[in-house]
Amino acid sequence: MDREMAWLGVPMAGEDEKRKYEAQRLGVPFVTLSRDDISTDALILIPEPLSRTSNIVAYRLGEHGVEVALLDLADLPQIDFLRDTYRLHVRLTDRTSLKQALIIYQKHLKEKFAGMLKQGKDAAESLLRHAIHSGAQYVHLEPAHAEAAGMIVRYRIAGVLHEAMRLPKDAGKAVVERIKNLAKLFPVETTTQEGFFSFDHENSPVRVAVHTMPTERGEHIVLRMTHDKLGAAGFSLRSLGLHGKGLEAVHRVLHKRTGAIVVADTDSEGRQSLLYTLLDHVVGPHVSAHTVEEKIAYRLAGVHQSQTRQEIGLTIPALLRASLKHDPDAVMISDLEVGDTANIALAAAERGVFVLGAVNALGAAEGLEALRILEVPDTTIFNIVELIIAERVLRKLCPHARPRAITRQEGEQLEGKVRFAKVLAALKEEGVVHEHTQWKDVQFYAAAPCAICGREDMPGAQEGYWGHIGVQEVFEPGLPVELTLLEDALFKSVQGLIGVEEVLALAQE
């Protein structure tokens, strides 16, 4: 069996017969695919890593839509994106047919890259475009275990690494040389390097951050890709976890564009993602927006971004003072806790500049206390700070998570820490549960390994989890909090987004 397809395994005795029976019972056609049945034009409609991990392939494309074959109908939601363009004709199939289709897919990719090498620079660009279409946030270029084996290319999609393809040694070398050239890095493998470059993809700028590191087997390169026009890697406030009255409050303040919003999170990446996403809602043709950052992570179109350089005196307070002299409408500051930054920023907010800033704190109360420690007067906090958004990023459940009731012991761990009636009211208001549901009847969700997230041979996989999502506590100074961090985590457990285990771990902190 081919090494790259070993994960498919050998069908269990009777497995295909059971699948045929299931197809007949449900009225779904069952197909056995031959090489002639499989079209590469159809295959490429589903990113190869997604086809491989979801056990689903598109094999025929015609005037009436696209025919897809899969092993389990439960995996069908993985290709919902195709419904926007094509009418789907769903078939069940056997593992042998699926294996054959994926081998053809791999062969097509290798032949395509071999052809592109003759065109020089196009190989690297085509790999990046393939990664974007696959939904990859990171691309790993890794030397294979055996030198002659060439390069392994892996994509991180929704938080999990997937092997995307293997390139011959010469092809891998050409890709690396081109990427280093684009990022203006030295053509050496003996030291760590960082750089970035941008390119256009479907009329949208994409920024690629490049990080290299020498290892025993050779150079390991990681690319982080960001769609600039979407701010923080394409996040929306809702995709970050905001919802209900909290989301309404955030939109209201963003629309007013006065005062200040303070983000409180103990994770720097969490603070950064939320700040950029908030800023993305502010930027426009009639807005002069500036950022003051310790390190620029994303290039934002239409925003004047500045980065600290301590060695020449460009500290956060110094850059903020300089930015405020340039008549900004909005300023984003990555860290309010450096020197007198908080007081400078909030004084600017009092004069009409819309301020977005962050503090290192867990919870809205802790964020409020952080401002007081920075000697920001209560009168300023309660008159100028419109919102404190506390956030904590937790693991997101795999879509195949299973519902279960919360145990008495687990309930006791939450007693006194959660306003159960408040959580239930929010669940009813947002339509997550029926309006007549009682707390004792509420179902929560817990991690459950499935065919996607539970594979032992899937590098980076976490059984029962698939990516990350935030829990938030939106505090308007002077008003009660709608849901605390812990209550929002419990809310999202009922939604099937966060496991009960994560909720209980957060309760112990």
N, C-alpha and C positions, 0 to 999 in steps of 0.2 A: 504493500500500500504506500502511496506517495507520502513522504514525511509531512508535507504541508497540509494534507487532508486527513492525517491520522486521528484528528479530534472527532471525525465522524463515527469512528468505531465500526464494529461488525454488527449488523442487524441481529437482534435477538430472534430466536426461533418463533415464528408465527407473528412477528411484529407487523410485517407488511399485510398479512391476511387480516389482522385486527384493523389496520388502517383502511383497507378496502371495505371491510364491513362497516366501519364508521362513516365512510364516504357514502355508501349505499343508504345507510340509515338516515343521514342528514340530507341526502339528495345532492351531494357535491360530486362532480366528476372526479374519477381517479385516473391519473395518467402515468404511463411508463415511458420515460423519455429516451429517445435514441439521439445520437450525435446530430442527425439531420433535423431533429425537431427544435434544436436550440439555436437561437439567433443572438449574435453578439450585440446587435443593435438593441435588442430587448434586455439582455443581461445588464448592460451598463446603466439602465434606468434606475437600478438599485445599487448603491455603493457596495463594492465587493465585501468590505468588512461587515456591513450590515447583512448582506446575503448570507455570509458565512456564519455569523453568530446567531442569526434569527432562523436559520434553516429555511430560507425562502429565496426563490429565484424568479425573475421575469424571463420567460423563454420564447415568447412569440409576440410580435407587435404587428397590428393590422389596422384596417380602417375602423373596425368596431371596438378597438381598445387593446389592452395588453393582457396576455394570459400569464398568470403567476402560479407557481407550484410550491407547495410547502408541506411540512410534515405534521404541523399542528395548527389548527385554525385559531388557537389562542394567540399565535404570533402575528396574526393579520394586522393588528393596530400599528405594528412597527413600520408599515409602508403606507400609512394614511396619507402621506404627502403626495403620493401618486394620484390620489383621487381628484386633486385639484386640476389635473391635466388629462387624465385618461379614465376611461371606464374599465374597471377591473373585472376580469373573469377568473375566478378562483378555482384551483384544482388541488386535490391532495395527491401526493406522490410517494415513492419509496426512497430509501436512503441511497440506493445505488444510482438512481436517476439524479438525485440531488448532487451526489458526489461527482458524477460525470459533468454536470452543468458547471460546477465550481472549478473543476479542472480546466474546462474550456475557458472559463473566465480568467483564471490565473494565466493560462497560456496566452490569451489575448493581450493581457496587460504586459507580459514580458515581451511579446513581439512588438507591441506598440512602443515600448521604451527602447527596444533595440533599434527600431526604425528612427526614433527621434534622435538618438545619439549621432546619427549621420548628419543631422541638421544643427549640431552643436548645442547652443544655449537652450533650445526648446525643451530638453529633457527635464531640467529642474523646474521650469515654469509649469510644465504639464503635471509634474508630480504635485506641486502646490495646488493647482486647480483641482486635481483629483481629490486631494485632502479636504479642500473646502467643500466640494460637493458631498464628501463623505461625512460632513459635520464635525471634522476634527478641530479641536482647539490647539493640540500639540502634535508635532511630527517628530518622531525619534528616528534618527539615522544611526544604526548600530552595526559594528563589525560582527560578522557571523563567528561562531565558535572556531570553525576551521578557516584559515586565511583564504583558501581557494574558493570557499563558499560565497564570498562576496559580501553584500550588505543586506541587513534586515531592515525593512521600513515598517514602523509601527505608528498607528494613529491613536491618540486618546480621544475617545468619543463619549460624551456624557460621563466623564470621570474615569472611564475604564480603557486600558490599553488593548488594542487589537493589532495583530500582525496583518498588515495590508498587502505586502508583497516582498519578494526577495529579488534583488538585482545582482547580476554578475559583477565581478570585481571591477572591471573597466567601466561599466555603467555607473556603479556607485561612486567611483572616483570622479567621473565627469560631473555628476550631480553635485558632489561636495565642492569641487573646484568652482563651479558656477555660483553656488550659494555664497561661498566665501568672497568671491569677486563682487557680488551684489552688495554684500554687507561690509565691504572694504576691510576685510580681515586679512592677516598675513597667511600665506600658503604654507603654514607649518602645522605639525601635529603634536608638538612637544610642550605646549603651554595652553592655559585656559584663555579664551577670548570671548568678547561680547560685541555684538553689533546689531544693526537693523537695516531694513530696506522696505520700500513700499512698492506695490504694483496695483494696477487696476484689474478688477475682476467684475465683469458684467456691470460696468459703469459705477462700480463702488470701490473706493480705495481700501486696500488691505495692507496692514502693517505686519511685518514679520520680524520678531526679535530672535536673534541667533545666539546660542550659547554653545561653546565647544569645550571639551575636557578630554585630556589624554587618559587612556586606560591601558591595562596590560595587553588587551587584544587589539588595541588601535583606538582611533579617535571616536568619541561618542558626541553626537551633535543633536541638540534639541531646538526645534523651531516653535515659537509661540505665535499663533496667527490671530489677528484682531481685525474685524471689519470696522474701520475708523468711523464711518458715518453712524454706527450704532452704539458708539461710546464703549462701554465696558463689555467687550466680547459679545455684543448683540443682546445684552440683558434688557428686560423691561422691568418696571417696578413690580408687576405681578409675577413675573418669572422668578424674581428674587425672593418672593414670598409674601409681599404686601397684599392685603385684601381688606374688604369690608370697610368699617368706619375709619380704620387707620389709613388705608389707601385714599379714602375720600379726603381726609385731613391733609395728607401730603399733596394731593392734587390741588387742593384749595390754596395752600401756601405757595406752591409753585406758580399758580395762576396769578396770585397777588404780587409775587416777586418783590416782597419787602421783608425786612427783618433778617432773621438768620435761622438756618436749620443746622443742628449739631448732630452728627452721627457718632454713636457710642458703640464700639466693638473692640474686643480684645485681639481680634485677628486683623492684621494689616491688609490682607487681600480682601477680606470682607468689607472693611471700611472703604477701601479703594473702589471696589466694584459699585457699591451703593453711591458713593460720591459722584463717580463718573456718570452713573445712570441718572441721578438727580440733575446734574449739570446738562446732560443731553436734552432734558425737557425744557431747559431755560434758553439754550442757544438758538439764535435766529438771526435773520438779516438785519434787524434793528437793535440787536443787543451786542454790546461790547463786553465779552467775557474773558476773564484772566484766571490762570491757575498759578498757585505757588506750591511746588511739590518737592519733596526730598529726592524723588526719582520719577521721571515721567514714564508711565507705563503704557499709555495709549496716546497716539497723536489724534487730536480732535480738530476737524475742519472748522474754521471760523473762530477758533479759540486761541488766545495769546498765552502760551504755556511757558513757564519758567521753572528751572530746576536749581536746587541749592548747589553751591560750590564753596564749601567751608574754607578751603585753603586761600581763597581770595576775598573772604568776607561776605559772600553771598549766602547769608543765613535766611531762614524763613522770615524773621521779622524784617530784615533789610529788604528782601524781595517784596514783601507785602507793602512796605512803605513806598517802594518804587512803583509798584503796580497801581496803588491808589492815586498816584499823581497822573495817571494816564486816563483819567475819567472813565472808569469801568462802570458798567451796570451791574455786573455780578462777578464775584471772586470766589474761587474754590481753594481751600487751604487744607493740605493733607494732614497737618498736625497743629492743633491750637495750643499745645502744651509746651511749646518752645519759647522761652523768654516771656516777653509781654505780648505775644501774638494774639492771644484771646482778647485782650482789652483793645488792641489796635483794630482788630477785625470787627468787634461789636460796636466800637465807636464809629467805624465806617458804616455799619448797618444802620446806626441811629441817624446818619446823614443821608441815607437813601440807597446805599449799595446793598444789593442782595448777597448775603454771605452763606456759603456752604463750608462747614469745617468739621473736623473729627477730633475726638478724644479717645484715649485708650481706657475703656471702662466697660463693665458688663452690667447692663441694666440701666434704665432711665434715671433711677435715684442716684446711682453711682456716677452717671454722666453729669447730673446736676451738681453733685458734690465735687467732681473734678473741676467744674467751672468756679466753684466757690474757693477751692484750694488755690486756683490761679488768681484769686483776689478780684474776681468779677463781682460787682455789687448785685445784691438780690434785685434791686430796682431795675438794673440793666437786664438781668436774666428774665424777669417776668414781663418787662415791657418790650424787649427787643428779640429775645429768642422765641420764635414762633413754635418750633417743635424740637424735641430731642427724640431721635429715632435710635433706640437701642436694638442691636442685632446680634444674633449668634448663628453661625453657619453650621448646619448639621447634615448628616448623611441622609440622602433621599432614598426611600424604599423603591425597590424594583416594582414595575407595574403588576407583577404577579404576586404581590404580598397578600397574605391571608388575613381575613377579619377574625377577631376573637374578643371575648369579653375580658374586661380587666378583672384580675383576681382581688380578693379582699385584702390580701397582704400588700399588693401593689397600690390599692386605693388608700390604705393606711399610710403609705409612704408619701402620698400627696396631700393628706389631710393637713389643713392649716396653711398650706402653701398655694392652694388653688381655690378660686371661687368657682365651684362647680356650676352653680346656677348661672353665673356670668358666661361661662363657656357654652353651656347649653343654649342660652338665649342667643348668643352669636351664631351658633350652628343652625338654629331655627331661622334666624333673620336672613342668613345667606343661603338657605335652602339646602344645607348639607344633610339635615335630618328633617323628618316630618314635624309639623307644628305641634302635634299631640304626643311626640316622643317624650318618654320619661328617662331620667339619667340612667336608671338601672337597665334600660333596654338599648343603650348606646353601644355600638360595636366599634372597637378600635382595630388597628392593624399592626401586624408584627412581621418581621423579616421572615421570608420563606424562600430558600434556594430554589431556583428554577433552571430550565434548560439554558437560559442566557447567562445569568449571573453566577450560577453555581458550579461552573466547570472548573475543575482543578487545574487544567492546563491553560486557562485563560490568564495571562499575566496581568496583574493589577486588579483582578476581579475581587469583589467583596461579596460573599454570599448574602443574598437578600437585599443588596443595595445597588443603586444605579445613579451616580451623580450626587449633587448636594443641593440644598435649599436652605434659605434663611428663616429663622423665627424672629419676629419683631415685636417691639413694645413702643408704641407711638404715644409720646407724652406731650401734651400742651400745657405749659406751665400755668398752674392755677386751677387745672381741671383734673378729674380722676382719670386714671389710665383705663382704656377700654379693655385690653387684654395684656397681661404681663408676658414676659418671654416664656415662662413655663406654661401659662395658660394658652398661648399661641401654639406652643409645641403640642399640647394636648389636643387643641382644635385640629391641627394638621394631622395628628394621628388618626382622628376620626375620618378625615378626608382620604386617608391611605397614603399620605406623603411622608410621614415620619413614623418610625417604629416606636412601640410602647417602651422598648428598651432604651432608646435615645431620650425619651421623656423622663424616665426614671433616673438616668444618669445625670441629666441636667438638674433634676431636683436635688441631687446629692451635692452639687457644687456650692 
